[in-house]
Amino acid sequence: MRAVVLGRLADGVTRGIEGFGRSVSESFFDPTLRLGVTGLSRAGKTVFITSLIANLIDRGRMPQLVAAAEGRVLSAFLQPQPDDTLPRFDFETHYAALTATDPHWPESTRAVSELRLSLRLRGAGILGGVTGPRTLHLDIVDYPGEWLLDLGLMAKSYQEWSDDTLARMAERPGGAEAQAALAAVDANAKLDETVAQGLAHGFTAYLRTARAAGFSDCTPGRFLLPGEMAGSPVLTFAPLPPGRAKRGSLRAEFTRRYDAYKSKVVQPFFRDHFARLDRQVVLVDALGAIHDGPRAVEDLRRTLADTLGAFRPGAASWLGRLLGARRVDRILFAATKADHLHHTQHARLTAIMGALVQDARRRADFAGARTEAMSIAALRATVEETRDHQGRTLDLVRGRLLDDGRVAAFYPGALPEDPGVLMAPAREGAEAWLDADYQVMRFAPAKQTLKPGEGPPHIRLDRAAQFLIGDRL
C-alpha cells in the first residue's frame, strides 16, 4: 500500500513538473490564449467560430482589429490542436456550407470541439524591428451553452434542484402535464426502471418544449444534448416533490443518479475544459427572446446572471499564469443576428444586451475581469433598404428566407430606446408586451462573392475580436 501511495505521489509530482514546464514554455516562447465560445440554442456559435477564423486568416474586413489594420499580423494558419482527445472543430466543412453555390447554415454545436489558429505577429513600436516576429496560438474551444448551465448544479442538492425546477414548470409550456405525472408517482415505492425511464422521458420532452418556447434555463443540459450518454442511468432521473428518501426507493435512486450526474458529467467538463479558459464569449439570441415575450426575456436575464458564477472571472497574476492557474479575464456578451435589424437600431439592441447582462457584468467587474456588451452578426445574411409605406418611412432588411428561399424585405418593429421598456414588464412577469409586437424572420445565408484577402461579410466581428484578443496581438 505504501508503495502505491508513493507511486501516486511521484506520478502527481511528475505531472505537476510537466504542467509547469508547459506553462513556462507558453509564457516565454509560444504563448497560448484559450478562447471559449458558448451560447444557448439558436445563438450561432458554429457560424461565429467559422467566420472568426476565416476573417483572421483573410483580414480584409477587419479594420477594427488594430494589429491587422497596422499590418502586424503577418499570417494566420491552422495547426493541429493540442488536445488529441477532443474532436476537431470542422472549420472546412462549416466554411464550405456558408460559401457554397447554394449556401446553408452548418450543423449546430452538439459537443465540445477545439481548433488552434496560430498567428504570426510583428512586434509594435521600436522593439518590433529588434525582437523579430513571434507566434500566438489561439485555441478556440466550442461547447454547448446547455452544458454551461449545468455548472450551476454543482452547488445544489437533488432536492434543491427539484424544488427550483418544479416551481418553474407550472408556468412553462408542457410543464403542467409533466408536473402532474411526477406528482402522481409514489416516490417511496421500490425502484421500477420502467417507471423511472417513463418519468425521465416525460421530463425531457418538457425541457425540449420549454427550450423551443424560448426559455433558457433548462437543466440538466445533457438531457437535451445527450450524445453517447443517451439512455444511460446517469440521464434517467427527474425532479420529485419533497419527501423522505427510503432505501431502495425511486427517490433514493433519483438522488443517487443526480449526484452521479454532477460528479461524472459536470465536474469532468469543468475540470478538463472550462477551468482552462482565458477569455470567453457568450452569444445570445436576444431578438429571439424578445419575440418570445417578457417571461423569456426575464428567464434569459436570470440565466445569464447565474451563469457568470461558473466563469471564475478575474485577472490571473503573472506568477499564477506561469504556474498554470487560469481565470477568465475578459468576457464578451454578444447579441447575435444584428443583421436582422437596420443599422439604425443596432445601438438599441446593444443597450438591451447591456441591460440583460447588467448583474452578470457587475459580478465580473468586481472580480477584476473586463466585460463588454455588443451587437454583432458573424455572417451578414441581409442588405438594408428604406421604403415609404402608408405615409411612413420604414428601415428594412432584405434577405433570402430560410423556409422557402424567396427574397423578401422585412420590418421587425422598432426596439425601444430605453431598455427599461422591456426589462420592467419582464421582471413583473407580464404575459405579453403591451404596445408592441416584435417579429423574427429566419434568413438563409446569402451567396458570397469574396475578393482575395477578404473573409465573409459581418457586423462588428472585428470589434469583438479586438476586445477578445487584441491586447495579446
C-alpha positions in Angstrom: 0.0 0.0 0.0 2.8 2.3 0.9 4.5 1.7 -2.5 1.2 2.5 -4.2 0.8 5.8 -2.3 4.4 6.8 -3.1 3.8 5.9 -6.7 0.8 8.1 -6.9 2.6 11.0 -5.2 5.5 10.6 -7.7 3.2 10.5 -10.6 1.4 13.6 -9.3 4.8 15.4 -8.9 5.8 14.4 -12.4 2.5 15.7 -13.9 3.0 18.9 -11.9 6.5 19.4 -13.3 5.3 18.6 -16.8 2.5 21.1 -16.4 4.9 23.7 -15.0 7.2 23.2 -18.0 4.4 23.6 -20.5 3.3 26.8 -18.7 6.8 28.2 -18.7 7.1 27.4 -22.4 3.8 29.0 -23.2 4.6 32.1 -21.2 8.0 32.8 -22.7 8.2 31.2 -26.1 4.9 30.3 -27.8 2.1 31.9 -25.7 -1.3 30.4 -26.0 -4.7 32.1 -25.5 -7.7 29.8 -24.9 -11.0 31.3 -26.0 -14.2 29.7 -25.0 -17.2 30.2 -27.3 -20.7 29.3 -26.0 -24.3 30.3 -26.2 -27.7 28.8 -25.9 -29.5 27.2 -28.8 -30.1 29.4 -31.9 -27.3 31.9 -30.9 -25.0 31.0 -33.7 -21.9 29.5 -32.1 -20.7 27.5 -35.1 -21.2 30.4 -37.5 -19.3 32.7 -35.1 -16.3 30.5 -34.9 -16.2 29.7 -38.6 -16.5 33.4 -39.6 -13.9 34.5 -36.9 -11.3 32.0 -38.2 -12.0 32.9 -41.8 -11.7 36.6 -41.1 -8.5 36.2 -39.1 -6.9 34.2 -42.0 -8.1 36.7 -44.6 -8.3 40.1 -42.8 -9.6 42.4 -45.4 -12.8 43.0 -43.5 -11.2 43.5 -40.0 -10.3 47.2 -39.8 -11.2 47.5 -36.1 -8.7 44.8 -35.2 -5.8 47.1 -34.6 -2.9 44.7 -35.2 -4.5 43.7 -38.6 -5.1 47.4 -39.6 -1.4 48.2 -38.8 -0.2 45.2 -40.8 1.3 43.5 -37.8 -0.5 40.2 -38.4 1.9 38.6 -40.9 0.0 35.4 -41.4 -2.6 33.2 -39.7 -2.8 29.4 -40.3 -4.5 26.4 -38.8 -2.4 23.8 -36.8 -3.1 20.5 -35.1 -4.9 21.2 -31.9 -3.0 20.5 -28.6 -5.6 18.1 -27.2 -5.7 14.8 -29.1 -8.7 13.5 -27.2 -11.1 16.3 -28.3 -12.9 16.4 -31.6 -11.6 19.0 -34.0 -13.9 21.9 -34.9 -14.7 21.1 -38.5 -13.9 24.6 -39.9 -13.5 23.4 -43.5 -16.9 21.8 -43.7 -18.7 24.6 -42.0 -17.0 27.2 -44.2 -17.9 25.3 -47.3 -21.5 25.3 -46.2 -21.6 29.1 -45.8 -19.8 29.8 -49.1 -21.3 27.2 -51.3 -23.2 28.0 -54.6 -26.4 27.3 -52.6 -25.2 28.3 -49.1 -26.8 26.8 -46.0 -26.3 27.1 -42.2 -23.9 24.5 -40.8 -25.0 22.0 -38.2 -25.2 23.3 -34.6 -22.9 22.6 -31.7 -23.6 19.2 -30.0 -20.4 18.5 -28.2 -17.1 20.1 -27.2 -14.6 20.7 -30.0 -11.4 22.6 -30.4 -9.3 24.3 -33.1 -5.9 26.0 -33.0 -5.2 29.1 -35.1 -1.6 30.3 -35.0 -1.0 34.0 -35.7 2.5 35.1 -36.8 3.0 38.6 -35.5 5.4 41.5 -35.9 6.0 43.5 -32.7 4.8 47.0 -32.3 7.0 50.1 -31.9 10.7 50.4 -31.9 11.2 46.9 -30.3 9.3 45.3 -33.1 12.2 45.5 -35.5 14.6 44.2 -32.9 12.8 41.2 -31.5 11.6 39.8 -34.8 8.3 38.0 -35.4 6.6 36.0 -32.7 3.7 33.5 -32.7 0.5 33.5 -30.7 -1.5 30.3 -30.6 -5.3 30.9 -30.3 -7.0 27.8 -29.1 -10.8 28.1 -29.7 -13.0 25.8 -27.6 -16.6 25.4 -28.7 -19.1 23.9 -26.3 -22.9 23.9 -26.0 -24.4 26.5 -23.8 -26.8 23.9 -22.4 -23.7 22.2 -20.7 -22.6 25.5 -19.3 -25.9 25.9 -17.4 -25.1 22.6 -15.6 -22.3 24.2 -13.7 -24.9 25.8 -11.5 -26.0 22.4 -10.4 -22.7 21.8 -8.5 -23.9 24.0 -5.6 -27.4 22.4 -5.5 -28.6 19.2 -3.8 -31.1 16.9 -5.6 -34.0 18.3 -3.6 -32.9 21.9 -4.2 -32.8 21.4 -7.9 -36.1 19.5 -7.8 -37.8 22.4 -5.9 -36.5 25.0 -8.3 -37.4 23.0 -11.4 -40.9 22.1 -10.3 -41.6 25.7 -9.4 -40.7 26.8 -12.9 -42.6 24.0 -14.7 -46.0 25.3 -13.8 -45.6 28.5 -15.8 -44.0 26.9 -18.9 -45.3 25.2 -22.0 -45.6 21.4 -21.4 -44.8 21.8 -17.7 -48.3 21.1 -16.3 -48.5 17.6 -17.9 -45.0 16.7 -16.8 -45.6 18.0 -13.3 -48.8 16.0 -12.9 -47.0 12.8 -14.0 -44.3 13.4 -11.4 -46.7 14.2 -8.6 -48.8 11.1 -9.3 -45.9 8.6 -8.8 -45.1 7.1 -5.4 -41.6 8.3 -4.9 -41.0 5.9 -1.9 -42.1 2.8 -3.8 -39.3 0.4 -4.7 -37.4 1.4 -7.9 -39.1 0.3 -11.1 -36.8 1.0 -14.0 -39.7 1.2 -16.4 -41.3 3.9 -14.3 -38.0 5.7 -13.9 -37.5 5.8 -17.7 -41.0 7.0 -18.3 -40.6 9.9 -15.9 -37.2 10.8 -17.4 -38.7 10.7 -21.0 -41.6 12.9 -20.0 -39.3 15.4 -18.2 -37.0 15.5 -21.2 -40.0 16.2 -23.5 -40.9 19.1 -21.3 -37.4 20.5 -21.4 -37.5 20.4 -25.2 -40.9 22.2 -25.3 -39.7 24.9 -22.9 -36.5 25.5 -24.9 -38.5 25.7 -28.1 -40.7 28.3 -26.5 -37.6 30.5 -25.7 -36.8 29.6 -22.1 -33.1 29.4 -21.3 -32.6 27.7 -18.0 -33.4 24.1 -19.0 -31.2 21.8 -16.9 -29.8 19.2 -16.9 -28.3 20.2 -20.2 -27.2 16.7 -21.3 -30.9 15.7 -21.3 -31.2 18.0 -24.4 -27.8 17.0 -25.9 -27.1 13.5 -24.5 -24.5 12.4 -27.1 -23.1 9.0 -26.3 -24.8 9.0 -22.9 -28.3 8.7 -24.3 -30.3 6.0 -22.3 -27.7 5.7 -19.6 -28.8 5.7 -15.9 -27.0 9.0 -15.3 -29.5 10.6 -17.6 -32.5 8.7 -16.3 -33.9 10.8 -13.4 -36.4 13.6 -12.9 -37.4 16.1 -10.2 -39.7 14.9 -7.4 -41.7 16.8 -4.7 -40.1 16.9 -1.3 -40.1 13.8 0.9 -38.0 11.3 2.8 -35.9 9.0 0.7 -36.3 5.4 1.7 -33.5 3.0 0.9 -34.1 1.3 -2.5 -36.9 3.7 -3.4 -37.4 5.7 -6.6 -36.5 8.9 -4.7 -33.3 7.5 -3.3 -32.2 6.2 -6.8 -33.0 9.6 -8.5 -31.0 11.3 -5.8 -28.0 8.9 -6.4 -28.2 9.4 -10.2 -28.4 13.2 -9.8 -25.2 13.1 -7.7 -23.6 10.9 -10.2 -24.5 13.3 -13.0 -22.7 16.1 -11.1 -19.6 14.0 -10.3 -19.2 12.1 -13.5 -20.5 14.5 -16.1 -20.5 18.1 -14.9 -17.3 18.1 -12.8 -15.1 16.5 -15.5 -16.4 19.1 -18.0 -15.4 21.9 -15.7 -12.0 20.4 -14.9 -11.0 19.3 -18.3 -12.3 22.2 -20.4 -14.0 25.1 -18.7 -11.4 25.8 -16.0 -8.6 26.2 -18.6 -10.1 29.1 -20.4 -8.6 32.6 -20.6 -11.3 34.5 -22.5 -14.9 33.8 -23.1 -17.6 35.0 -25.5 -21.3 34.3 -24.6 -23.5 34.5 -27.7 -27.2 35.4 -27.0 -30.2 35.4 -29.3 -31.7 38.4 -27.6 -34.0 39.1 -30.6 -35.5 35.6 -30.3 -36.1 36.1 -26.6 -37.8 39.5 -27.2 -40.0 37.8 -29.8 -40.9 35.0 -27.3 -42.2 37.6 -24.8 -41.5 39.1 -21.4 -41.1 35.8 -19.5 -38.5 34.5 -21.9 -36.6 37.8 -21.5 -36.6 37.6 -17.7 -35.6 33.9 -17.8 -32.7 34.9 -20.1 -31.6 37.7 -17.7 -31.6 35.4 -14.7 -29.8 32.7 -16.6 -27.0 35.0 -17.7 -26.6 36.3 -14.2 -26.4 32.8 -12.7 -24.1 31.5 -15.4 -21.4 34.0 -14.7 -20.5 32.4 -11.4 -19.0 29.5 -13.3 -16.6 31.7 -15.3 -14.1 32.1 -12.5 -13.8 35.8 -13.6 -10.8 37.9 -12.6 -7.3 38.7 -13.7 -4.8 36.0 -13.1 -1.4 37.2 -11.8 1.8 36.8 -13.9 3.0 34.2 -11.5 -0.3 32.4 -11.4 -0.3 32.1 -15.2 3.2 30.8 -15.1 2.2 28.1 -12.7 -0.8 27.1 -14.8 -3.6 28.9 -12.9 -6.1 30.4 -15.3 -9.0 32.7 -14.9 -11.3 34.3 -17.4 -10.2 37.9 -17.5 -12.3 39.1 -20.5 -16.0 38.2 -21.2 -17.9 39.4 -24.2 -21.7 39.2 -24.1 -22.8 39.5 -27.8 -26.3 39.8 -29.1 -26.2 38.0 -32.4 -28.2 38.4 -35.6 -27.8 42.2 -35.7 -28.2 41.9 -39.5 -31.9 41.1 -38.8 -32.2 44.8 -37.9 -31.4 48.0 -39.8 -28.2 49.6 -38.5 -30.2 52.5 -37.0 -31.5 50.0 -34.4 -28.2 48.4 -33.6 -27.4 50.8 -30.7 -30.8 49.9 -29.2 -30.0 46.2 -29.4 -26.7 46.8 -27.7 -28.3 48.7 -24.9 -30.8 45.9 -24.4 -28.0 43.4 -24.3 -26.2 45.5 -21.7 -29.4 45.6 -19.6 -29.8 41.8 -19.8 -26.3 41.2 -18.5 -26.1 44.1 -16.1 -26.0 41.9 -13.0 -23.5 39.5 -14.6 -21.2 42.3 -15.6 -21.2 43.8 -12.1 -20.0 40.5 -10.7 -17.3 40.2 -13.3 -16.1 43.8 -12.9 -15.9 43.3 -9.1 -13.7 40.3 -9.6 -11.3 42.2 -11.9 -12.4 40.9 -15.3 -13.2 43.1 -18.2 -16.6 42.7 -19.8 -18.3 44.2 -22.9 -21.8 44.0 -24.4 -22.1 44.2 -28.1 -24.5 43.5 -31.0 -22.9 41.6 -33.9 -23.6 39.4 -36.9 -20.8 36.9 -37.5 -22.1 36.4 -41.0 -24.2 39.1 -42.7 -27.2 37.5 -44.4 -29.2 40.6 -45.3 -28.9 44.0 -47.0 -30.6 47.2 -45.9 -33.1 49.3 -47.7 -35.6 52.1 -47.0 -39.2 52.2 -48.2 -42.2 54.5 -47.9 -45.3 52.7 -46.6 -48.6 54.3 -45.8 -47.0 57.7 -45.2 -44.2 56.3 -43.1 -40.6 55.7 -43.9 -39.5 52.2 -42.9 -35.9 51.0 -42.5 -36.0 47.4 -43.7 -33.6 44.4 -44.2 -33.9 42.2 -47.2 -32.7 38.6 -47.5 -33.4 35.1 -48.7 -36.0 33.4 -46.5 -34.8 30.1 -44.9 -38.2 28.3 -45.2 -38.9 28.8 -49.0 -35.9 30.6 -50.5 -37.9 33.7 -51.5 -36.2 37.1 -51.3 -38.2 39.3 -49.0 -37.9 42.7 -47.3 -38.7 42.7 -43.6 -39.6 45.2 -40.8 -39.3 43.6 -37.4 -40.6 46.5 -35.4 -38.8 49.3 -33.6 -36.9 48.4 -30.5 -37.3 50.9 -27.6 -34.6 53.4 -27.0 -34.9 52.8 -23.2 -34.2 49.1 -22.4 -36.4 49.5 -19.3 -39.4 49.5 -21.5 -38.7 45.8 -22.0 -37.0 44.9 -18.7 -39.7 46.2 -16.4 -42.6 44.1 -17.7 -40.2 41.1 -18.0 -39.3 41.4 -14.2 -43.0 41.9 -13.4 -43.9 38.6 -15.1 -46.2 40.2 -17.8 -47.7 37.7 -20.3 -47.1 39.8 -23.4 -45.7 43.2 -24.5 -48.4 45.8 -24.0 -47.8 48.1 -27.0 -45.5 46.3 -29.4 -45.2 43.1 -31.4 -41.6 42.1 -32.2 -41.2 39.8 -35.2 -38.4 37.5 -36.1 -37.6 36.3 -39.6 -35.4 33.3 -40.4 -32.9 34.2 -43.1 -30.7 31.8 -45.1 -27.1 32.8 -45.7 -26.5 35.0 -48.7 -24.5 33.9 -51.7 -20.9 35.1 -51.3 -18.6 36.7 -53.8 -15.3 37.2 -51.9 -12.3 39.1 -53.2 -8.8 37.8 -52.5 -7.9 38.6 -48.9 -11.5 39.0 -47.7 -13.3 36.9 -45.2 -17.1 36.7 -45.1 -19.1 39.9 -44.5 -20.1 40.6 -40.9 -21.2 43.2 -38.5 -18.7 44.2 -35.8 -16.9 40.9 -35.7 -13.6 42.9 -35.9 -14.6 44.9 -32.8 -15.4 41.6 -31.0 -12.0 40.2 -32.0 -10.2 43.4 -30.8 -11.8 43.1 -27.4 -11.2 39.4 -27.1 -7.6 39.1 -28.4 -6.4 42.5 -29.5 -4.3 43.1 -26.4 -2.4 39.9 -27.0 -1.5 40.8 -30.6 
